[in-house]
Amino acid sequence: MKISAIFASALMAALPLVTAAQSLKCGNDFTQLGMSKLDVLQKCGQPLATDSFCKPADPARPPAQNAAAPCEKVEELLYNPGYGQFMTVLRFESGALKEVRYGDRAR
């Protein structure tokens, strides 16, 4: 019983770290999954670099004859949070923040 209480306490203490793992700290605030690109730009400012592309919206449903394949716009913003921190890519799908990836340490 004592081990379960210790494990539960450790798990509860680690929950804020899990939340922070899918975010980028901008000033005194954090981005959150589901935020719009405009909200992120307002909090974090302009990114170091951007990229956008179109990915198939529903590969299970083929397009009609002579019709363009539907696609979903994907945008990625690259942020340099500062010396010694990890370069961070924010990926937006359908206008909402879907993924946060970390790269090499910034120099």
N, CA, C and O atoms as CSV, one atom per row, in Angstrom:
chain,resi,resn,atom,element,x,y,z
A,1,MET,N,N,0.821,-1.186,0.000
A,1,MET,CA,C,0.000,0.000,0.000
A,1,MET,C,C,0.869,1.255,0.000
A,1,MET,O,O,0.549,2.234,-0.675
A,2,LYS,N,N,1.958,1.230,0.748
A,2,LYS,CA,C,2.839,2.386,0.823
A,2,LYS,C,C,3.500,2.659,-0.527
A,2,LYS,O,O,3.681,3.816,-0.906
A,3,ILE,N,N,3.862,1.600,-1.256
A,3,ILE,CA,C,4.489,1.756,-2.564
A,3,ILE,C,C,3.505,2.394,-3.545
A,3,ILE,O,O,3.910,3.225,-4.358
A,4,SER,N,N,2.234,2.029,-3.489
A,4,SER,CA,C,1.223,2.606,-4.372
A,4,SER,C,C,1.075,4.100,-4.122
A,4,SER,O,O,0.935,4.873,-5.069
A,5,ALA,N,N,1.105,4.509,-2.884
A,5,ALA,CA,C,0.982,5.927,-2.549
A,5,ALA,C,C,2.200,6.701,-3.052
A,5,ALA,O,O,2.062,7.820,-3.546
A,6,ILE,N,N,3.372,6.122,-2.930
A,6,ILE,CA,C,4.596,6.772,-3.421
A,6,ILE,C,C,4.549,6.882,-4.943
A,6,ILE,O,O,4.890,7.922,-5.506
A,7,PHE,N,N,4.124,5.800,-5.607
A,7,PHE,CA,C,4.022,5.805,-7.065
A,7,PHE,C,C,3.013,6.859,-7.534
A,7,PHE,O,O,3.280,7.594,-8.485
A,8,ALA,N,N,1.864,6.933,-6.871
A,8,ALA,CA,C,0.833,7.908,-7.242
A,8,ALA,C,C,1.345,9.331,-7.049
A,8,ALA,O,O,1.084,10.204,-7.877
A,9,SER,N,N,2.067,9.565,-5.969
A,9,SER,CA,C,2.633,10.900,-5.731
A,9,SER,C,C,3.647,11.270,-6.805
A,9,SER,O,O,3.660,12.403,-7.287
A,10,ALA,N,N,4.498,10.317,-7.182
A,10,ALA,CA,C,5.493,10.575,-8.229
A,10,ALA,C,C,4.817,10.848,-9.563
A,10,ALA,O,O,5.248,11.726,-10.309
A,11,LEU,N,N,3.759,10.102,-9.869
A,11,LEU,CA,C,3.024,10.302,-11.116
A,11,LEU,C,C,2.375,11.685,-11.148
A,11,LEU,O,O,2.444,12.369,-12.169
A,12,MET,N,N,1.764,12.095,-10.083
A,12,MET,CA,C,1.132,13.415,-10.020
A,12,MET,C,C,2.161,14.529,-10.154
A,12,MET,O,O,1.884,15.559,-10.768
A,13,ALA,N,N,3.344,14.331,-9.587
A,13,ALA,CA,C,4.405,15.338,-9.696
A,13,ALA,C,C,4.929,15.441,-11.120
A,13,ALA,O,O,5.376,16.510,-11.535
A,14,ALA,N,N,4.882,14.348,-11.875
A,14,ALA,CA,C,5.404,14.340,-13.247
A,14,ALA,C,C,4.406,14.874,-14.266
A,14,ALA,O,O,4.812,15.184,-15.386
A,15,LEU,N,N,3.129,14.998,-13.941
A,15,LEU,CA,C,2.133,15.454,-14.900
A,15,LEU,C,C,2.437,16.823,-15.497
A,15,LEU,O,O,2.271,16.978,-16.707
A,16,PRO,N,N,2.866,17.820,-14.740
A,16,PRO,CA,C,3.215,19.099,-15.377
A,16,PRO,C,C,4.344,18.951,-16.392
A,16,PRO,O,O,4.368,19.687,-17.379
A,17,LEU,N,N,5.271,18.032,-16.185
A,17,LEU,CA,C,6.363,17.818,-17.127
A,17,LEU,C,C,5.850,17.236,-18.432
A,17,LEU,O,O,6.356,17.578,-19.501
A,18,VAL,N,N,4.854,16.362,-18.363
A,18,VAL,CA,C,4.279,15.777,-19.566
A,18,VAL,C,C,3.592,16.867,-20.378
A,18,VAL,O,O,3.723,16.896,-21.602
A,19,THR,N,N,2.866,17.759,-19.723
A,19,THR,CA,C,2.201,18.860,-20.413
A,19,THR,C,C,3.216,19.760,-21.082
A,19,THR,O,O,3.019,20.158,-22.230
A,20,ALA,N,N,4.291,20.089,-20.402
A,20,ALA,CA,C,5.308,20.970,-20.957
A,20,ALA,C,C,6.044,20.328,-22.121
A,20,ALA,O,O,6.631,21.033,-22.942
A,21,ALA,N,N,6.023,18.994,-22.205
A,21,ALA,CA,C,6.749,18.311,-23.270
A,21,ALA,C,C,6.124,18.580,-24.632
A,21,ALA,O,O,6.821,18.466,-25.641
A,22,GLN,N,N,4.870,18.924,-24.708
A,22,GLN,CA,C,4.206,19.219,-25.967
A,22,GLN,C,C,3.891,20.709,-26.076
A,22,GLN,O,O,2.795,21.086,-26.491
A,23,SER,N,N,4.848,21.552,-25.704
A,23,SER,CA,C,4.622,22.985,-25.766
A,23,SER,C,C,5.932,23.718,-26.000
A,23,SER,O,O,7.014,23.131,-25.970
A,24,LEU,N,N,5.805,25.000,-26.232
A,24,LEU,CA,C,6.949,25.889,-26.390
A,24,LEU,C,C,6.723,27.060,-25.458
A,24,LEU,O,O,5.655,27.672,-25.481
A,25,LYS,N,N,7.706,27.381,-24.640
A,25,LYS,CA,C,7.581,28.516,-23.737
A,25,LYS,C,C,7.921,29.778,-24.504
A,25,LYS,O,O,8.990,29.886,-25.105
A,26,CYS,N,N,7.010,30.723,-24.477
A,26,CYS,CA,C,7.192,32.017,-25.141
A,26,CYS,C,C,6.990,33.102,-24.095
A,26,CYS,O,O,5.858,33.383,-23.700
A,27,GLY,N,N,8.071,33.708,-23.647
A,27,GLY,CA,C,7.965,34.698,-22.578
A,27,GLY,C,C,7.505,34.034,-21.302
A,27,GLY,O,O,8.154,33.111,-20.809
A,28,ASN,N,N,6.390,34.494,-20.762
A,28,ASN,CA,C,5.842,33.920,-19.529
A,28,ASN,C,C,4.680,32.973,-19.799
A,28,ASN,O,O,3.951,32.608,-18.877
A,29,ASP,N,N,4.503,32.576,-21.042
A,29,ASP,CA,C,3.359,31.750,-21.421
A,29,ASP,C,C,3.823,30.530,-22.207
A,29,ASP,O,O,4.970,30.473,-22.652
A,30,PHE,N,N,2.940,29.563,-22.376
A,30,PHE,CA,C,3.232,28.348,-23.132
A,30,PHE,C,C,2.225,28.197,-24.271
A,30,PHE,O,O,1.068,28.602,-24.154
A,31,THR,N,N,2.687,27.605,-25.376
A,31,THR,CA,C,1.749,27.195,-26.411
A,31,THR,C,C,1.084,25.917,-25.941
A,31,THR,O,O,1.603,25.218,-25.071
A,32,GLN,N,N,-0.064,25.616,-26.517
A,32,GLN,CA,C,-0.786,24.402,-26.169
A,32,GLN,C,C,-1.321,23.764,-27.439
A,32,GLN,O,O,-1.681,24.463,-28.387
A,33,LEU,N,N,-1.372,22.448,-27.459
A,33,LEU,CA,C,-1.960,21.749,-28.599
A,33,LEU,C,C,-3.387,22.251,-28.788
A,33,LEU,O,O,-4.124,22.453,-27.823
A,34,GLY,N,N,-3.763,22.451,-30.055
A,34,GLY,CA,C,-5.097,22.943,-30.370
A,34,GLY,C,C,-5.154,24.444,-30.603
A,34,GLY,O,O,-6.144,24.948,-31.133
A,35,MET,N,N,-4.099,25.171,-30.212
A,35,MET,CA,C,-4.084,26.627,-30.425
A,35,MET,C,C,-4.051,26.938,-31.917
A,35,MET,O,O,-3.566,26.139,-32.719
A,36,SER,N,N,-4.570,28.101,-32.279
A,36,SER,CA,C,-4.512,28.533,-33.670
A,36,SER,C,C,-3.131,29.120,-33.962
A,36,SER,O,O,-2.398,29.505,-33.051
A,37,LYS,N,N,-2.795,29.180,-35.243
A,37,LYS,CA,C,-1.519,29.760,-35.657
A,37,LYS,C,C,-1.436,31.223,-35.230
A,37,LYS,O,O,-0.380,31.684,-34.798
A,38,LEU,N,N,-2.537,31.948,-35.348
A,38,LEU,CA,C,-2.539,33.363,-34.950
A,38,LEU,C,C,-2.253,33.529,-33.462
A,38,LEU,O,O,-1.521,34.437,-33.067
A,39,ASP,N,N,-2.828,32.655,-32.635
A,39,ASP,CA,C,-2.564,32.718,-31.192
A,39,ASP,C,C,-1.086,32.470,-30.896
A,39,ASP,O,O,-0.491,33.143,-30.055
A,40,VAL,N,N,-0.499,31.494,-31.597
A,40,VAL,CA,C,0.918,31.179,-31.391
A,40,VAL,C,C,1.792,32.358,-31.837
A,40,VAL,O,O,2.729,32.735,-31.134
A,41,LEU,N,N,1.487,32.935,-32.996
A,41,LEU,CA,C,2.265,34.086,-33.468
A,41,LEU,C,C,2.154,35.262,-32.499
A,41,LEU,O,O,3.128,35.986,-32.292
A,42,GLN,N,N,0.995,35.455,-31.915
A,42,GLN,CA,C,0.817,36.533,-30.946
A,42,GLN,C,C,1.659,36.288,-29.694
A,42,GLN,O,O,2.241,37.227,-29.152
A,43,LYS,N,N,1.730,35.043,-29.230
A,43,LYS,CA,C,2.498,34.719,-28.028
A,43,LYS,C,C,4.002,34.673,-28.285
A,43,LYS,O,O,4.794,35.143,-27.468
A,44,CYS,N,N,4.392,34.099,-29.435
A,44,CYS,CA,C,5.795,33.780,-29.673
A,44,CYS,C,C,6.486,34.681,-30.690
A,44,CYS,O,O,7.713,34.663,-30.786
A,45,GLY,N,N,5.742,35.455,-31.438
A,45,GLY,CA,C,6.346,36.300,-32.456
A,45,GLY,C,C,6.631,35.516,-33.720
A,45,GLY,O,O,6.183,34.380,-33.876
A,46,GLN,N,N,7.385,36.136,-34.624
A,46,GLN,CA,C,7.687,35.513,-35.907
A,46,GLN,C,C,8.687,34.365,-35.725
A,46,GLN,O,O,9.629,34.475,-34.940
A,47,PRO,N,N,8.477,33.272,-36.448
A,47,PRO,CA,C,9.402,32.133,-36.358
A,47,PRO,C,C,10.677,32.390,-37.139
A,47,PRO,O,O,10.749,33.315,-37.949
A,48,LEU,N,N,11.675,31.567,-36.890
A,48,LEU,CA,C,12.943,31.627,-37.611
A,48,LEU,C,C,12.744,31.204,-39.062
A,48,LEU,O,O,13.361,31.780,-39.957
A,49,ALA,N,N,11.893,30.206,-39.312
A,49,ALA,CA,C,11.609,29.714,-40.660
A,49,ALA,C,C,10.212,29.098,-40.674
A,49,ALA,O,O,9.677,28.715,-39.634
A,50,THR,N,N,9.630,29.009,-41.876
A,50,THR,CA,C,8.315,28.396,-42.042
A,50,THR,C,C,8.335,27.451,-43.237
A,50,THR,O,O,9.175,27.570,-44.129
A,51,ASP,N,N,7.399,26.515,-43.239
A,51,ASP,CA,C,7.226,25.607,-44.362
A,51,ASP,C,C,5.748,25.248,-44.413
A,51,ASP,O,O,5.079,25.202,-43.380
A,52,SER,N,N,5.243,24.995,-45.610
A,52,SER,CA,C,3.864,24.543,-45.739
A,52,SER,C,C,3.779,23.576,-46.907
A,52,SER,O,O,4.519,23.683,-47.884
A,53,PHE,N,N,2.872,22.644,-46.784
A,53,PHE,CA,C,2.658,21.665,-47.838
A,53,PHE,C,C,1.255,21.106,-47.702
A,53,PHE,O,O,0.549,21.387,-46.734
A,54,CYS,N,N,0.866,20.317,-48.679
A,54,CYS,CA,C,-0.467,19.737,-48.719
A,54,CYS,C,C,-0.342,18.228,-48.546
A,54,CYS,O,O,0.392,17.576,-49.288
A,55,LYS,N,N,-1.051,17.674,-47.577
A,55,LYS,CA,C,-1.044,16.218,-47.422
A,55,LYS,C,C,-2.427,15.690,-47.765
A,55,LYS,O,O,-3.420,16.391,-47.570
A,56,PRO,N,N,-2.509,14.473,-48.268
A,56,PRO,CA,C,-3.822,13.913,-48.626
A,56,PRO,C,C,-4.763,13.945,-47.428
A,56,PRO,O,O,-4.403,13.529,-46.327
A,57,ALA,N,N,-5.976,14.445,-47.659
A,57,ALA,CA,C,-6.943,14.594,-46.571
A,57,ALA,C,C,-7.499,13.257,-46.104
A,57,ALA,O,O,-7.600,13.018,-44.901
A,58,ASP,N,N,-7.858,12.386,-47.032
A,58,ASP,CA,C,-8.429,11.092,-46.668
A,58,ASP,C,C,-7.977,10.057,-47.693
A,58,ASP,O,O,-8.645,9.864,-48.709
A,59,PRO,N,N,-6.854,9.392,-47.442
A,59,PRO,CA,C,-6.350,8.444,-48.426
A,59,PRO,C,C,-7.281,7.254,-48.659
A,59,PRO,O,O,-7.130,6.559,-49.664
A,60,ALA,N,N,-8.230,6.998,-47.771
A,60,ALA,CA,C,-9.140,5.864,-47.927
A,60,ALA,C,C,-10.190,6.136,-49.003
A,60,ALA,O,O,-10.790,5.201,-49.534
A,61,ARG,N,N,-10.416,7.414,-49.327
A,61,ARG,CA,C,-11.436,7.754,-50.307
A,61,ARG,C,C,-10.780,8.349,-51.549
A,61,ARG,O,O,-10.313,9.488,-51.499
A,62,PRO,N,N,-10.730,7.622,-52.654
A,62,PRO,CA,C,-10.089,8.139,-53.856
A,62,PRO,C,C,-10.898,9.292,-54.450
A,62,PRO,O,O,-12.122,9.321,-54.318
A,63,PRO,N,N,-10.217,10.247,-55.106
A,63,PRO,CA,C,-10.936,11.376,-55.712
A,63,PRO,C,C,-11.755,10.916,-56.911
A,63,PRO,O,O,-11.465,9.885,-57.517
A,64,ALA,N,N,-12.769,11.684,-57.240
A,64,ALA,CA,C,-13.582,11.394,-58.418
A,64,ALA,C,C,-12.725,11.567,-59.668
A,64,ALA,O,O,-11.689,12.232,-59.645
A,65,GLN,N,N,-13.179,10.954,-60.752
A,65,GLN,CA,C,-12.425,11.030,-62.005
A,65,GLN,C,C,-12.275,12.490,-62.436
A,65,GLN,O,O,-13.236,13.258,-62.387
A,66,ASN,N,N,-11.066,12.867,-62.859
A,66,ASN,CA,C,-10.723,14.225,-63.310
A,66,ASN,C,C,-10.844,15.276,-62.212
A,66,ASN,O,O,-10.908,16.468,-62.511
A,67,ALA,N,N,-10.876,14.866,-60.968
A,67,ALA,CA,C,-10.941,15.825,-59.858
A,67,ALA,C,C,-9.605,15.807,-59.125
A,67,ALA,O,O,-8.947,14.773,-59.011
A,68,ALA,N,N,-9.233,16.963,-58.643
A,68,ALA,CA,C,-7.991,17.056,-57.869
A,68,ALA,C,C,-8.186,16.347,-56.528
A,68,ALA,O,O,-9.256,16.402,-55.923
A,69,ALA,N,N,-7.143,15.696,-56.094
A,69,ALA,CA,C,-7.211,15.000,-54.800
A,69,ALA,C,C,-7.347,16.036,-53.692
A,69,ALA,O,O,-6.598,17.012,-53.661
A,70,PRO,N,N,-8.300,15.830,-52.777
A,70,PRO,CA,C,-8.426,16.777,-51.659
A,70,PRO,C,C,-7.191,16.697,-50.771
A,70,PRO,O,O,-6.585,15.639,-50.598
A,71,CYS,N,N,-6.845,17.837,-50.222
A,71,CYS,CA,C,-5.672,17.836,-49.346
A,71,CYS,C,C,-5.907,18.740,-48.151
A,71,CYS,O,O,-6.798,19.589,-48.140
A,72,GLU,N,N,-5.082,18.525,-47.156
A,72,GLU,CA,C,-5.130,19.294,-45.920
A,72,GLU,C,C,-3.857,20.122,-45.842
A,72,GLU,O,O,-2.758,19.590,-45.997
A,73,LYS,N,N,-3.998,21.422,-45.602
A,73,LYS,CA,C,-2.833,22.291,-45.511
A,73,LYS,C,C,-2.115,22.046,-44.183
A,73,LYS,O,O,-2.723,22.056,-43.113
A,74,VAL,N,N,-0.819,21.828,-44.285
A,74,VAL,CA,C,0.025,21.626,-43.113
A,74,VAL,C,C,1.073,22.731,-43.113
A,74,VAL,O,O,1.722,22.984,-44.128
A,75,GLU,N,N,1.231,23.387,-41.968
A,75,GLU,CA,C,2.238,24.440,-41.830
A,75,GLU,C,C,3.147,24.098,-40.664
A,75,GLU,O,O,2.690,23.602,-39.634
A,76,GLU,N,N,4.434,24.363,-40.830
A,76,GLU,CA,C,5.400,24.153,-39.757
A,76,GLU,C,C,6.160,25.443,-39.510
A,76,GLU,O,O,6.628,26.094,-40.444
A,77,LEU,N,N,6.275,25.799,-38.251
A,77,LEU,CA,C,7.004,26.990,-37.833
A,77,LEU,C,C,8.200,26.555,-36.990
A,77,LEU,O,O,8.051,25.750,-36.071
A,78,LEU,N,N,9.368,27.076,-37.295
A,78,LEU,CA,C,10.588,26.746,-36.558
A,78,LEU,C,C,10.940,27.898,-35.630
A,78,LEU,O,O,11.070,29.042,-36.064
A,79,TYR,N,N,11.093,27.584,-34.349
A,79,TYR,CA,C,11.470,28.585,-33.347
A,79,TYR,C,C,12.800,28.214,-32.698
A,79,TYR,O,O,13.084,27.045,-32.437
A,80,ASN,N,N,13.596,29.233,-32.447
A,80,ASN,CA,C,14.838,29.100,-31.696
A,80,ASN,C,C,14.587,29.735,-30.336
A,80,ASN,O,O,14.614,30.960,-30.219
A,81,PRO,N,N,14.340,28.925,-29.301
A,81,PRO,CA,C,13.999,29.482,-27.998
A,81,PRO,C,C,15.180,30.092,-27.244
A,81,PRO,O,O,14.984,30.707,-26.196
A,82,GLY,N,N,16.386,29.934,-27.750
A,82,GLY,CA,C,17.541,30.558,-27.100
A,82,GLY,C,C,18.697,29.592,-26.928
A,82,GLY,O,O,18.549,28.377,-27.062
A,83,TYR,N,N,19.842,30.161,-26.629
A,83,TYR,CA,C,21.069,29.390,-26.484
A,83,TYR,C,C,20.882,28.224,-25.511
A,83,TYR,O,O,20.380,28.400,-24.400
A,84,GLY,N,N,21.292,27.034,-25.946
A,84,GLY,CA,C,21.238,25.846,-25.096
A,84,GLY,C,C,19.891,25.147,-25.071
A,84,GLY,O,O,19.790,24.029,-24.565
A,85,GLN,N,N,18.851,25.783,-25.608
A,85,GLN,CA,C,17.518,25.175,-25.660
A,85,GLN,C,C,17.394,24.389,-26.959
A,85,GLN,O,O,18.249,24.501,-27.838
A,86,PHE,N,N,16.354,23.608,-27.084
A,86,PHE,CA,C,16.148,22.798,-28.280
A,86,PHE,C,C,15.368,23.590,-29.332
A,86,PHE,O,O,14.362,24.229,-29.024
A,87,MET,N,N,15.852,23.536,-30.588
A,87,MET,CA,C,15.098,24.108,-31.687
A,87,MET,C,C,13.739,23.416,-31.692
A,87,MET,O,O,13.657,22.209,-31.466
A,88,THR,N,N,12.675,24.170,-31.946
A,88,THR,CA,C,11.329,23.632,-31.800
A,88,THR,C,C,10.520,23.875,-33.067
A,88,THR,O,O,10.463,24.994,-33.577
A,89,VAL,N,N,9.897,22.814,-33.566
A,89,VAL,CA,C,9.020,22.901,-34.737
A,89,VAL,C,C,7.587,22.730,-34.255
A,89,VAL,O,O,7.251,21.748,-33.593
A,90,LEU,N,N,6.747,23.705,-34.599
A,90,LEU,CA,C,5.319,23.627,-34.298
A,90,LEU,C,C,4.598,23.269,-35.592
A,90,LEU,O,O,4.740,23.968,-36.596
A,91,ARG,N,N,3.830,22.192,-35.575
A,91,ARG,CA,C,3.126,21.717,-36.782
A,91,ARG,C,C,1.633,21.995,-36.643
A,91,ARG,O,O,0.995,21.589,-35.671
A,92,PHE,N,N,1.092,22.696,-37.636
A,92,PHE,CA,C,-0.326,23.043,-37.666
A,92,PHE,C,C,-1.010,22.262,-38.772
A,92,PHE,O,O,-0.516,22.204,-39.899
A,93,GLU,N,N,-2.138,21.665,-38.451
A,93,GLU,CA,C,-2.974,20.979,-39.433
A,93,GLU,C,C,-4.378,21.538,-39.294
A,93,GLU,O,O,-4.930,21.606,-38.196
A,94,SER,N,N,-4.948,21.937,-40.426
A,94,SER,CA,C,-6.280,22.560,-40.432
A,94,SER,C,C,-6.317,23.771,-39.500
A,94,SER,O,O,-7.341,24.043,-38.873
A,95,GLY,N,N,-5.213,24.490,-39.410
A,95,GLY,CA,C,-5.162,25.724,-38.632
A,95,GLY,C,C,-4.950,25.567,-37.147
A,95,GLY,O,O,-4.909,26.566,-36.428
A,96,ALA,N,N,-4.812,24.338,-36.658
A,96,ALA,CA,C,-4.648,24.107,-35.219
A,96,ALA,C,C,-3.303,23.438,-34.938
A,96,ALA,O,O,-2.838,22.612,-35.724
A,97,LEU,N,N,-2.684,23.796,-33.820
A,97,LEU,CA,C,-1.410,23.201,-33.416
A,97,LEU,C,C,-1.632,21.728,-33.073
A,97,LEU,O,O,-2.356,21.402,-32.132
A,98,LYS,N,N,-0.999,20.842,-33.849
A,98,LYS,CA,C,-1.185,19.401,-33.674
A,98,LYS,C,C,0.019,18.700,-33.071
A,98,LYS,O,O,-0.127,17.660,-32.429
A,99,GLU,N,N,1.221,19.261,-33.271
A,99,GLU,CA,C,2.413,18.548,-32.829
A,99,GLU,C,C,3.528,19.550,-32.517
A,99,GLU,O,O,3.659,20.585,-33.170
A,100,VAL,N,N,4.321,19.213,-31.507
A,100,VAL,CA,C,5.520,19.977,-31.151
A,100,VAL,C,C,6.678,18.993,-31.207
A,100,VAL,O,O,6.663,17.964,-30.532
A,101,ARG,N,N,7.698,19.320,-32.028
A,101,ARG,CA,C,8.877,18.452,-32.141
A,101,ARG,C,C,10.116,19.261,-31.746
A,101,ARG,O,O,10.196,20.467,-31.979
A,102,TYR,N,N,11.059,18.572,-31.154
A,102,TYR,CA,C,12.298,19.212,-30.721
A,102,TYR,C,C,13.457,18.678,-31.538
A,102,TYR,O,O,13.528,17.484,-31.830
A,103,GLY,N,N,14.367,19.573,-31.905
A,103,GLY,CA,C,15.532,19.203,-32.682
A,103,GLY,C,C,16.807,19.360,-31.875
A,103,GLY,O,O,16.834,19.105,-30.671
A,104,ASP,N,N,17.868,19.786,-32.560
A,104,ASP,CA,C,19.151,19.984,-31.914
A,104,ASP,C,C,19.111,21.204,-30.990
A,104,ASP,O,O,18.211,22.039,-31.072
A,105,ARG,N,N,20.094,21.279,-30.126
A,105,ARG,CA,C,20.204,22.454,-29.251
A,105,ARG,C,C,20.590,23.672,-30.074
A,105,ARG,O,O,21.390,23.588,-31.005
A,106,ALA,N,N,20.005,24.806,-29.709
A,106,ALA,CA,C,20.326,26.067,-30.394
A,106,ALA,C,C,21.711,26.524,-29.989
A,106,ALA,O,O,22.169,26.254,-28.878
A,107,ARG,N,N,22.377,27.221,-30.902
A,107,ARG,CA,C,23.722,27.733,-30.617
A,107,ARG,C,C,23.707,29.227,-30.569
A,107,ARG,O,O,24.745,29.848,-30.342
